[in-house]
Amino acid sequence: MALKKEEINVIVKKYGKNEKDTGSAEVQIALLSKRIAELTEHLKSNGEDANARRSLLILVGKRHSLLDYLAASDHARYEKLIATLGIRK
């Protein structure tokens, strides 16, 4: 279920400050959102996969923490990212 290198590079270029910026909150949240979407699709067809369900809950918690951090530190970046990703808190 891991993301492919090409997918990661596309997300980093779109949300990062440069091609090497993988540590910013926006990039981390975007990567987590992509993995959450893939796990959600997996669970639609494999509803009894307990490990995938647990992983999904962990990823959602990490994304929630990063969103809280971004909202507290720079609310304008937070609002822009929420609108771009199409997620709500």
C-alpha positions as semicolon CSV with decimal commas, in nm:
position;residue;x (nm);y (nm);z (nm)
1;M;0,000;0,000;0,000
2;A;0,301;0,230;-0,004
3;L;0,310;0,521;-0,243
4;K;0,525;0,493;-0,551
5;K;0,827;0,716;-0,594
6;E;0,666;0,898;-0,888
7;E;0,352;0,975;-0,687
8;I;0,559;1,110;-0,401
9;N;0,761;1,331;-0,637
10;V;0,444;1,477;-0,791
11;I;0,299;1,560;-0,449
12;V;0,627;1,712;-0,327
13;K;0,652;1,932;-0,638
14;K;0,291;2,047;-0,598
15;Y;0,288;2,122;-0,225
16;G;0,656;2,174;-0,139
17;K;0,868;2,484;-0,165
18;N;1,110;2,295;-0,393
19;E;1,170;1,940;-0,517
20;K;1,361;1,841;-0,203
21;D;1,108;1,978;0,049
22;T;0,957;1,666;0,203
23;G;0,948;1,789;0,561
24;S;0,706;2,080;0,544
25;A;0,367;2,030;0,701
26;E;0,184;2,078;0,372
27;V;0,376;1,799;0,200
28;Q;0,337;1,562;0,493
29;I;-0,039;1,628;0,511
30;A;-0,076;1,580;0,134
31;L;0,116;1,250;0,145
32;L;-0,093;1,128;0,437
33;S;-0,412;1,228;0,256
34;K;-0,308;1,026;-0,050
35;R;-0,233;0,719;0,165
36;I;-0,562;0,763;0,353
37;A;-0,753;0,772;0,024
38;E;-0,582;0,453;-0,097
39;L;-0,650;0,270;0,230
40;T;-1,012;0,381;0,223
41;E;-1,055;0,234;-0,125
42;H;-0,888;-0,088;-0,009
43;L;-1,122;-0,118;0,287
44;K;-1,428;-0,073;0,068
45;S;-1,356;-0,406;-0,099
46;N;-1,178;-0,574;0,196
47;G;-1,387;-0,470;0,492
48;E;-1,252;-0,735;0,727
49;D;-0,888;-0,629;0,697
50;A;-0,821;-0,529;1,058
51;N;-0,458;-0,430;0,998
52;A;-0,552;-0,189;0,722
53;R;-0,826;-0,041;0,940
54;R;-0,581;0,016;1,225
55;S;-0,329;0,171;0,986
56;L;-0,599;0,401;0,852
57;L;-0,687;0,521;1,201
58;I;-0,320;0,586;1,280
59;L;-0,275;0,788;0,959
60;V;-0,589;0,992;1,025
61;G;-0,458;1,073;1,373
62;K;-0,121;1,184;1,238
63;R;-0,287;1,403;0,976
64;H;-0,513;1,554;1,241
65;S;-0,212;1,642;1,457
66;L;-0,031;1,802;1,165
67;L;-0,342;2,000;1,072
68;D;-0,370;2,126;1,431
69;Y;-0,006;2,233;1,422
70;L;-0,045;2,412;1,089
71;A;-0,364;2,588;1,201
72;A;-0,193;2,713;1,516
73;S;0,131;2,823;1,350
74;D;0,007;2,974;1,021
75;H;-0,367;2,987;0,969
76;A;-0,344;3,124;0,613
77;R;-0,137;2,824;0,497
78;Y;-0,383;2,597;0,677
79;E;-0,686;2,746;0,499
80;K;-0,511;2,727;0,161
81;L;-0,414;2,362;0,213
82;I;-0,764;2,260;0,328
83;A;-0,913;2,421;0,018
84;T;-0,655;2,263;-0,214
85;L;-0,686;1,912;-0,076
86;G;-1,062;1,928;-0,042
87;I;-1,061;1,795;0,313
88;R;-1,241;1,931;0,612
89;K;-1,150;1,919;0,972
